[in-house]
Amino acid sequence: MTATTAKTETLTDIEAYAQQPGRAELIREVRAKIDELGIQYIYYQFVSITGRIVGKGVPASGWEKVASKGFQLVYGATANLALDRHQNYLGYGPEAAELVALPDPETFCQLPWDKRVARVFCTCFRNREEMTDPGAFLTSDCRGNLKRLHAEFQAKHNGLHLRHGCEPEMMWLKRGEDGKPAGGVTKPNCYHIDQFEELRPVFMRVIEYCQAMGLEMIQGDHEDAPGQLELNFTFDDALRTCDRLVTYRQICAQVAREFNLIACFMSKPFMGVSASGCHHNLSLWYGGEETVKPLVGSKMPGLSDVFTYQEGGKNTFMPLPDSHPTHPGPIGLNGIGGVIEHLAALTAIGCSTVNSYRRLWDTGFWAPVYADWGYQNRTCGLRVSAPGRFEYRAVDSMVNPYLMAGALLKAFDDGIDRDLDPGAPETRNIYEAMDAGKQVKKLPMSLGEALMALDQDEVIKSALPGEMYHVYTSYKRDEWERFLATTTNWDMEMYLDCLP
């Protein structure tokens, strides 16, 4: 055999992705679903660093071409094509190439509010003609990064994987004649069924659309801010939970249009009442089976993976025999230890906006401020909310779920590698414990402080690989600087008449 014949071609990431086993069959399944459902148009979408849904729309007749070759969009779309306060593009300038996005066929799903239209999530790559790393995975693609980070974690830990659920609080606001918010639709009465009933037409529409797009809705309630609801769906594999949270936000935005309301995911639009959080309930598992759950009759309006949930297996966070009924097992304790070790840097991901810190400063509303853990102790940053899972509380409604899941995986990985012990659970009110002399680290109390903590934490920085760290932190530092460089109503009220 000659050297020429022995040489094998090395595929780029995009070539390998397009040729992966089973993809061709999935592409054919999507075509069959397009024809069955009468789909005329498809949204090809990915998620920017701030959690915004971006992409392109293409007539359904072009499905096979886009599925094979992808579509192009400027790199800066991953940073919302935003300008910093000096009018420079954030992340990528106008001289940068265009990314290539390949659809993930398994995420194909019809939109229930216009059944002529479907959506599909995409994975992003560097341009094929780039001089450096042509066709490589685009590291500013937060969803693509999570897929790779989770696969690396599973390979390293013998199949151990993250399943999580989230608690997406948000507020339904009235739309004034000028189009701006005019207060909440309801009164800030927590768990009040009458106020929940006031929003029944809205949340029933949301639930209808959610079930049609694969979200198994399990419970909901009225929270303690104006127009604030929390509607929960079943936990699952990390990537599908993130996709479903993004889908939930799209659905709420559509329902708001239908009712002439504003679906507000801003964490703290009102002071003096609770903010909107997005607590993550986390657990690490071995094994399990994929179970398809059609939620809207026999005809699934999308591919089966959209309606699939991972069930069963071994939950490593479950208590050991003869221990406290909610005390996590060894891997769970290591996971908690890792999160507490890196909580300051994690806050830059979970509390990602200037407004996020209004939630931490408005005292008396159970917002997590201290890096400690307990069983059902809501004064701590982490609490074991039930046997087999713990609730990460330093995360709000503006979170990019893909970045958060990736960062938590890195914290878990470090906790397991270093056998980190979080110490004994705190059973006291954390403020009373501190008055009694307990030393507890405080979370960063501003976006600027959180970004400094992130910059000093190599473990959490590794969840933002390649270009992602630069793009994310450039965007967020500019956001912090814009705030510092702005005169607000508070400034005027505080200082306008202070002299002479």
VENJONOR-V987162 format. One record per backbone hydrogen bond with DSSP energy under -1.0 kcal/mol. CO is the residue of the C=O (numbers start at 0). NH is the residue of the N-H. E is the energy in kcal/mol with one decimal. If there is no record, write none. Layout:
co & nh & e
CO & NH & E
CO & NH & E
This chain:
co & nh & e
1 & 5 & -1.8
2 & 6 & -1.1
11 & 15 & -2.8
12 & 16 & -2.5
13 & 17 & -2.2
14 & 18 & -1.4
16 & 19 & -1.0
19 & 22 & -1.9
21 & 25 & -1.9
22 & 26 & -2.4
23 & 27 & -1.7
24 & 28 & -2.2
25 & 29 & -2.2
26 & 30 & -1.9
27 & 31 & -2.2
28 & 32 & -2.2
29 & 33 & -2.9
30 & 34 & -2.2
31 & 35 & -2.4
32 & 36 & -2.5
33 & 37 & -1.2
33 & 38 & -1.9
39 & 59 & -2.2
40 & 117 & -2.1
41 & 57 & -2.3
42 & 119 & -2.2
43 & 55 & -2.0
44 & 121 & -1.7
45 & 53 & -2.7
47 & 50 & -1.8
51 & 47 & -3.2
53 & 45 & -2.7
55 & 43 & -3.6
57 & 41 & -2.4
58 & 61 & -2.2
59 & 62 & -1.7
61 & 65 & -2.4
62 & 66 & -3.0
63 & 67 & -1.6
64 & 68 & -2.9
65 & 69 & -2.1
70 & 100 & -2.8
72 & 98 & -2.4
73 & 76 & -2.2
74 & 77 & -2.1
75 & 78 & -1.6
75 & 80 & -3.1
76 & 79 & -1.6
77 & 48 & -2.9
78 & 81 & -1.5
81 & 89 & -2.8
83 & 86 & -2.3
87 & 83 & -3.3
89 & 91 & -1.7
92 & 95 & -1.8
96 & 74 & -1.4
98 & 72 & -1.4
99 & 124 & -2.5
100 & 70 & -1.7
101 & 122 & -2.7
103 & 106 & -2.4
104 & 107 & -2.0
107 & 302 & -2.0
108 & 118 & -2.8
110 & 113 & -1.0
113 & 116 & -2.4
115 & 39 & -3.5
115 & 40 & -1.9
116 & 110 & -3.1
117 & 42 & -3.0
118 & 108 & -2.2
119 & 44 & -2.4
120 & 103 & -3.2
122 & 101 & -2.7
123 & 137 & -2.1
124 & 99 & -2.3
126 & 129 & -1.4
126 & 134 & -1.4
132 & 135 & -1.7
134 & 13 & -2.0
135 & 125 & -3.6
137 & 140 & -1.6
140 & 144 & -2.5
141 & 145 & -1.9
142 & 146 & -1.9
143 & 147 & -1.9
144 & 148 & -3.1
145 & 149 & -2.7
146 & 150 & -1.9
147 & 151 & -2.3
148 & 152 & -2.2
149 & 153 & -2.5
150 & 154 & -2.3
151 & 155 & -2.2
152 & 156 & -2.1
153 & 158 & -3.5
156 & 159 & -1.4
160 & 284 & -2.8
161 & 237 & -1.7
162 & 282 & -1.5
163 & 235 & -1.7
164 & 280 & -2.8
166 & 168 & -1.5
169 & 228 & -2.3
170 & 263 & -3.2
171 & 184 & -2.4
172 & 261 & -2.4
173 & 181 & -2.3
175 & 178 & -2.2
179 & 175 & -3.1
182 & 173 & -3.2
186 & 188 & -2.2
188 & 191 & -1.6
191 & 195 & -2.1
192 & 196 & -3.0
193 & 197 & -1.5
196 & 199 & -1.8
198 & 202 & -2.7
199 & 203 & -2.6
200 & 204 & -1.1
201 & 205 & -2.1
202 & 206 & -2.7
203 & 207 & -2.3
204 & 208 & -2.3
205 & 209 & -2.7
206 & 210 & -2.6
207 & 211 & -1.5
209 & 212 & -1.1
209 & 214 & -2.5
210 & 213 & -1.3
214 & 216 & -1.1
215 & 233 & -2.1
218 & 231 & -3.1
220 & 229 & -2.1
221 & 190 & -3.8
223 & 273 & -1.1
224 & 227 & -2.0
226 & 171 & -3.0
227 & 222 & -2.7
228 & 169 & -1.8
229 & 220 & -1.7
231 & 217 & -2.5
235 & 163 & -2.3
236 & 240 & -2.4
237 & 241 & -2.2
238 & 242 & -2.6
239 & 243 & -2.3
240 & 244 & -2.1
241 & 245 & -2.2
242 & 246 & -2.3
243 & 247 & -2.7
244 & 248 & -2.0
245 & 249 & -1.9
246 & 250 & -2.5
247 & 251 & -2.6
248 & 252 & -2.2
249 & 253 & -2.0
250 & 254 & -2.7
251 & 255 & -2.3
252 & 256 & -1.6
253 & 257 & -1.9
254 & 258 & -1.6
255 & 260 & -2.6
261 & 172 & -2.7
263 & 170 & -2.5
266 & 275 & -2.8
275 & 396 & -2.1
276 & 168 & -1.9
278 & 166 & -1.7
279 & 391 & -3.5
280 & 164 & -1.9
281 & 389 & -1.7
282 & 162 & -2.4
283 & 315 & -2.3
284 & 160 & -2.4
285 & 313 & -2.9
288 & 310 & -3.1
290 & 308 & -2.6
299 & 301 & -1.0
300 & 109 & -3.3
302 & 305 & -1.4
303 & 306 & -1.3
304 & 307 & -1.5
306 & 292 & -3.7
308 & 290 & -3.2
310 & 288 & -3.2
313 & 285 & -2.2
314 & 317 & -1.5
319 & 322 & -1.5
323 & 326 & -1.6
328 & 332 & -2.5
329 & 333 & -2.4
330 & 334 & -2.4
331 & 335 & -2.5
332 & 336 & -2.8
333 & 337 & -2.5
334 & 338 & -2.2
335 & 339 & -2.6
336 & 340 & -2.2
337 & 341 & -1.5
339 & 342 & -1.0
341 & 345 & -2.5
342 & 346 & -1.6
344 & 347 & -1.2
345 & 348 & -1.5
345 & 349 & -2.7
346 & 350 & -2.5
349 & 395 & -2.2
353 & 356 & -1.2
354 & 357 & -1.6
356 & 360 & -1.7
357 & 361 & -1.8
360 & 362 & -1.5
368 & 442 & -3.2
369 & 371 & -1.7
369 & 380 & -1.5
371 & 381 & -1.8
372 & 425 & -3.1
373 & 383 & -2.7
376 & 379 & -1.3
380 & 392 & -2.3
381 & 373 & -1.2
382 & 384 & -1.1
382 & 390 & -3.7
385 & 388 & -1.7
389 & 281 & -2.9
390 & 382 & -1.8
391 & 279 & -2.2
392 & 394 & -1.8
394 & 277 & -2.1
395 & 398 & -1.8
399 & 403 & -2.1
400 & 404 & -2.6
401 & 405 & -2.1
402 & 406 & -2.3
403 & 407 & -2.4
404 & 408 & -2.1
405 & 409 & -1.7
406 & 410 & -2.0
407 & 411 & -2.8
408 & 412 & -2.7
409 & 413 & -2.1
410 & 414 & -2.3
411 & 415 & -2.6
412 & 416 & -2.6
413 & 417 & -2.3
414 & 419 & -2.2
428 & 432 & -2.5
429 & 433 & -2.1
430 & 434 & -1.9
431 & 435 & -1.4
432 & 437 & -2.3
433 & 436 & -1.7
440 & 370 & -2.9
445 & 449 & -2.2
446 & 450 & -2.4
447 & 451 & -1.6
448 & 452 & -1.9
449 & 453 & -2.3
450 & 454 & -2.1
453 & 456 & -1.6
456 & 460 & -2.1
457 & 461 & -1.3
459 & 462 & -1.6
460 & 463 & -2.0
463 & 468 & -1.0
464 & 467 & -2.2
466 & 470 & -2.6
467 & 471 & -3.1
468 & 472 & -2.5
469 & 473 & -2.3
470 & 474 & -1.9
471 & 475 & -2.4
472 & 476 & -2.8
473 & 477 & -1.8
474 & 478 & -1.8
475 & 479 & -2.2
476 & 480 & -2.7
477 & 481 & -2.7
478 & 482 & -1.7
479 & 483 & -2.2
480 & 484 & -1.8
482 & 485 & -1.5
487 & 491 & -1.8
488 & 492 & -2.7
489 & 493 & -2.5
490 & 494 & -2.6
491 & 495 & -1.8
494 & 497 & -1.2
